[in-house]
Amino acid sequence: MMHTTPNAARPVSNDEPTCMLRWVFQRGAVALTCAVEAAADRSSYEVCVFPHWNVSLGTVERFAAPGSALQRHAEIALRLRESGWVAQYSATHESGIAA
């Protein structure tokens, strides 16, 4: 007879933000990431824009509601597309940029 024990519960980090949406935009040879992240406790939502060529130039805007953050992401995405940036949509994020 085989005896099994349930797997021990793994601790979950409550400190890490959750990425809700992340798009990578490209124009020519340059790229930037525009993302929406939720605080671990869902008390705030951040819209982050990070140019891949110099992440120190990144910006972060904080919102109290997810809808407001998603709307801001949409506004930024529209302006980027109007300026010639092309969104790279994929199921996974492969750029290595932590937004």
Helices and strands as residue ranges (DSSP letters): E 18-27, E 30-38, E 45-51, G 55-57, E 59-63, H 66-82, E 86-88
